[in-house]
Amino acid sequence: MGMASAGVTARADDLRDGSKQLADSISVTGAIGPATAKYVKTSLALAAQKRAEVVILHLDTPGGLASSMREIIADVLASPVPVVGFVAPAGAHAASAGTYILYATHIAAMAPGTNLGAATPVQISAPPMPSTEKGGDSDKGKDAMTAKVTNDAVAFIRSLAELRRRNADWAEQAVREAASLSAQAALDKGVIDIIARDDADLLSRIDGREIEIAGARRRLATGDLSIETLEPGWFNRLLSVVTDPNIALILVIVGLYGLVFEFSSPGAIAPGVVGGISLVLGLYALNMLPVDYTGLALMLLGIGFLTAEAFTPTVVLGVGGLIAFLLGATMLIDTDAPEFRLSWTVIGSVAALCVGLFTLTLGYVWRMRHQPARTGAASMLGQPAEVLDWAGEEGHVLAFGERWQARAAQALAPGNRVEVTGVDGLTLVVRSRSEVTARGGGSP
């Protein structure tokens, strides 16, 4: 099972021999995103490779990304293995994107105590500014966009309902009015085909049922199937973590700062390694998410300004960088799925981290600029020396443990304490420190 190595792992729910046919079981739980779409695609491909009789697609989801939902639906419609959508266990729900997926499956089922619906597209972008005139252009534009999105969603779910011969009118109602149904009400209205308690009951109830798949009629034989659960593999688990927009944002920030530290302190190695890996993972995740590239550009610009402020203090760069970063973070993910919005807690924490690093770096640079020089000619100014020999205005002094040629404006004698006031090539310019005690002290 080469495809299962990274995508899914198989686990048999009961012992079987090679002669028995299979019903593969997969679960879509939580928000639907790129990792979910990848998991479903790989699982359906594996089921087709094993010639499974059916795939049971368990649904318990509040919805998710429209792009990922459409990928899953396309895979379900193209699957050579019948897909049975099953909203289970009791207490589960298939809302928003989950409703569309359930409509796309060959057989739709629900467990008692479950519900589905509320498939209205949700606009989660920043609230529009109120119009100064009633019925102004902004309201008209917003209404036109809302109508366009809603009509597209209605057309899509009606096409699925007509394909599977289910209640298209209620499907439209679920989109336009966010209607929801319990399991029994969904069965009564022709939205689903079966109510079942569990997988075994479901397979028993669909045994002998005819469905249409790939343009041909097919009778299901599910009465004595072994159930095999296909679970997400390590790659899907990793993908589900990194495609969380909050994790992706943190990875990008860690990556950028890791590289900044590596370039500013070559040879540290660890910041560069961690930063490089984090940045690649973060950019990979953002590539799979609906990213607003204007927001991404603003974030990167803001980080660049904050980094530049640390090395060229102007305050303007720091304030501008913080504003650009916050604006970019709020615009970064372009979706109407609440589950994939950036958390304000994460945005605030990352912004505070950027400001904190900027402040620490700025403080370090400020302190370094006000410290006395430690190397070069400037570091020798004001330092003490002792006259070794002298003639007129020139002689030699002992300074920094070495013999130096020196000159002074006054006559000196061997043993005199002097202070370095300048450096002229390899000659020290000194002056007398007669006010210093015989033990030698600091500056007067």
N, C-alpha and C positions, 0 to 999 in steps of 0.2 A: 504494500500500500504506500507507494511513493508519495502520493498527494497528501497522505495523512501525516507525513513526517513533521511538517511545520504548520499545516493548516488545521487539521482536526485529528483527534485521537479517538479510536473506537473502544467502546466498553460494552460487552455483552451483558444484558440484564438477566439472561438465563442461559444455561448450557444448551448447545445445539450441535447437531451433527451436520456434516457438509451437505446432506441432501435437503435440508429444510431451507425454505425461502425466508427472506428477511423483511422486516419493517424497520427502516432506519428512523431514529428519533433525534431531532435537533430542537434547540430552545432559543428563542429570541426573547431575552429578558432585559428590561431597562431601556434606556434611550437607544434609538436606532442610529448608527453612525457607520463610518467606513469599515470599522472592525466587524460589525454585524454583517454588512454586505459581503465582506470577504469570507466570513465563516459560512454563510448560507451558500455562496457560490461554490466553495470548496466541498462542502458537504453534499450538495446536489450532484456535483461531478463524481464524487466518490460513490454515491448511491447508484448512479448510472453505471459506473464501472463494475460494481458488484452485482448488477442486475437485481436490485432490491425491488420488491413488489410495490411498496409505497414508502413515502417519506412522511412522517408525522411532524409537522412544524408547530411546536408549541409557542403560543404568543402570550406575553404578559408585559406590555409596553405602553408608556404614555405617549409615544410618538418619537419623532426625531427629525433628521435631515431629509428633505425631499429628494435630494440627489441619491442618497443611499436607499431610500424607500423604492425609488424607481429602478435602481439596479437589482434589488431583491425581486421586485415584480417581474422584471424582464427575465431573470433566471428561472423563476417559477413557471412563467409562460412557456419558456423554451425547454423545460425539463422533460426528458423522455420517461421519467418516473413520476407517477401521480403524486401530487403533493396534497396532503390533508391538513388544512389549517385547523388548529385546536386551541381555543382560548381556555387555558387550564393552568394550574389547579383552581379550586374554588377560591374566590377572592381576586382572581386575576382580571385584567381588563385589556382590551385592544383598542386604544384610543388613537385618534389622529392617524398617523401613518400605519398603525396596526390594523385599522379598519380597511384601508386600501389593500393591504397585503392579504387579509382574510378574504376579501372579495375576489382576489386574483387566484386563490387556491382552487384546485379541482373539486374538493369537497370541503365545506366549511362546517365546523363543529364547535360547540361550547360546552363547558362543564356547568353544572348547576351552581348558582352563586357568582356568576361572572357577568361582565357587561362589555359592550362595545359602542363606538360612536364618537361624537364630538370631533369631527374631522374638518372643522373650519380652519383654513389657513390663518395663522396668528401673526400679525405684524408687530415685531418687537423692537423695531428701530426707535431712535429717539423720538419723543412725541413732537408733532409738528407745532410750529408757532401759531398761535391763534390768529385768525384773519381779522383785520380791522374792519372789513366789510362783510356783511352776511352774504354767504354764497360766493366768497371771493375766489380768485384763481387757485389759491393753495388748496382750498376745500375741494374745488372741482378736480384738481389734479389728483388729490388723495382718493377721492371717490372713484375716479376713472381707474386708478391703479388697483384699488381694492376690488372693483368689479371685474377687472381683467384677470387678476389672480384667482378670484372665486370662480369665475366662469370656466377657467382652464381646469381647476380642480374638479368642478362638477362634471365637465366633459370626460375627464379621465376616469372618474369612479363610475359614471354611467356606462362607459365603454366596457369596463370590467364586469359590471352587473349584467349587461346584455350578453357578454361572452359566456358567462357562467349561468345565465338564465335565473338571476336572482332579482330581488326587489330593487329596481333602479330608482323609483320615486323616493323610497326611504333613504337610499344612498345620497340622493341630492339633498334631501332634508338634513342629513347628518353633516353635510358640508355647509349649506347655507344657514342652518339654524342651530348647529352644534347639537343635534338630537342624539340621544343615547338610548340603548335598549338593554333589557335584561336578557338572559339566555332564552327563557320561555317566550318572551315577547318577540325576540328575533326569529325564533322558529315559527311562531304564528304568522309573522309578516313575510315569511319567505326569504329572510335575509341569510339564514343558515340552513343547513340540511339536516343536522343531527344534534341532539343533546346526549352526551355520554359522560359517565362518571370518571373514567380513567382510560388509559391507553388500551387495555384489554377489552373493555366494554366498547370502545370506539371501533376497534378492529372487528369485533363481533357484529356490530351494527352495520358496517359498510360492506361486509362479506356478501358477494353476489351483486353489488350495485354496479350499474353501467355508467361509465363516464366517457367523455370524448377527449382524446389526447392525440396530438399530432395529426388531427383531421380524421382519426379513425375511432370507432367505438370499441371500448374494451371493458370486459367484465372482471371485476376485482375478485381475487380469491385470498381473503385475509383471515379466514377462520382459524388457521393453525400456524400463524407466523411467529417466528422468534424476533424479539425486539432488541435492536442494538442501538445504543446511545452513541452518537457522534459528538464529542466534546471539543471545544476549541483547543488547538495546539498552542505551543509556546509562542509562536509568531502572532497568532490572533490575540493572545492575552497581552503581549507586549503592545500590539497595535491598539488595543482597546484602552491601554493606559496612556500612551503618548498622543493619541488623537483626542484626548480630553483637552479642549482649548486652553484651560488653565495650566495643565502640565506642559503643553506645547510652548506656551508663553514663557514659563519658567525655564525650560530647556534652552530656548533661544537666548534669554538674558544671561544664563549661566555660561553658555557657549561664547557669547560676545565678550563678556568680561574675562573669561578664561583666556581668550586669545589676546585681549588687551594687556593683561598681566604678563603673559608670556612674551609679547613683543617688547614690553617695557623692561622686563628682566630676563633677557635671553639666557637659556640654560636651566631655568627652573623646571622645565619639562612637564611636571604634573599639571599645572594650570593649562598648558597647551593641549595635553592629551585629553583631559576632562572636558575642556572647552570645545575641542574639535568634535568629539563624540556627541556631546550635548547639542551642539549647533546643527550637526547633520541630522540627528533624530528630530530636533525641533522643526527644521525646515521640511523634512519628510512629512511630518504630521501636518504642518500648515498646507503643504501641497495637496493633501487629501481632504482638507476642510475648505468650506466656502469662504476664502479669505478676501477681504477688501484690500487691494494692494495700495490704495491711498493711505489706509490706516497703517499698513506695514511700513510704508515709506516714512510716515510721520514718526513712528516708533524708532526706527533706525536713525532718523535725523535727530531725534531727541537724545538718544544715547550718544550719538556723535558729539552733539553740543555739550552734554554733561562731561564727556571725556576731555573735550578741548578746554572746557572751563577749569578742569583740574590742573592743566599745565599752563594755561594762559588766563589767569584770573581776571574776569571782567564783570562778573555778576550777571550781565545781560545774557551771556551764553548759557549760564546755569538756569536762569529763570525761563528763558526761551526753550531750553532743552526739556525742562520738566513739563511745560505746557504742551509741547509737541508730543512728548511721550504719552501723557494722559489722554490727549485727543486721539492719538493713534490707537491706543489700547481700547478705547470705547468703540472705535470703528472697525477693529481688526476682523472680527468674525461677522460675515454678512449672511445671516440666516434668520428665519422666523421661528426656529425651534428653541424654546426656552431652555431646554436641557443642554444646549451647546453655547449658551451665552457665557462670556467671561465674568467671573465673580468679581464684584467690587472689592471684596476683601483681598483677593489675589492682586488686582490692579493696584490697590493702595499699598499692599505689602511690597510689591516690586518697585513701585515708585519711591517708597520710603528707603528701600535698599539702594536704589540708584542715588538718591539724595545723600544717604549716609556715606556711601563710598566716595561720592564727590566731595563731601565735607571733610572726610578723613584725609583724602588726597590733597585737598586744598590746604588743610591745616599743616600737613607734612611739608608741602612745598613752601608755605609761609615761614615755618620754623627754620627750614634749611636756608632760606634766603637771609634770615637774620642771624644765623650762626657765624662765628668767625671762620675764615677760610682755613681749611685743614691741609691743603697742599699748595705748591707753587710759591712764588715770591710773596704773594699777599699773606700767606700763613706765617712768614718770618717777621713781619712788622710788629714792633713792640716787644719782641722777645729779648731776653738778657744775653749778654756775652761777656767774656773776660779777655782783657788785653794781654797778649803774649809778648809782643815786642812793638816798639813804636819809635818813629823818627819823623819829627816835624808834624805833618798832618796825615801821615800814612803809617801803616803797620799791619800786624796780623792779630786776629782775635780767635778765641775758641768759642764757637757757637754750634749748637746741636751736635756736640761731640766731634766736630771737625774743625780743622784749621782753615780760616778764611782770610783773604786779603781784605783790608778795611781802610776807610778814610774818615776823618772827622774835621770839623771846623776849628777844633781847639787841640792843644797838645795834651797827650795822655801818657801814662806811664804803665809799665808792665804790672799786672795785678789789678788795675782799675776795672771797676764794673761799668759796662756801657749798655746801651739799649739800641737795637736795630731800628733805624727810621726809614730806611730805603734800601733798594737793591739795584745796583747799576751793573748789569751783566753778571760777572762773577765777583764783583766787589761790593761789600756791605758798606752802607753809609750808617755811621753810628754817632751817638752823642753820650756825654758823660752822665752817669747816674750816681753822682757823689752824694745825693740825698738818701741813697739806699744804705742800709746798715751793713756792717762788715759781713754779716751772715748771708746777705743777699736776700731780697724780698721781691715784692711785686712792683708794679708801676707806682709812681708817686701819687 
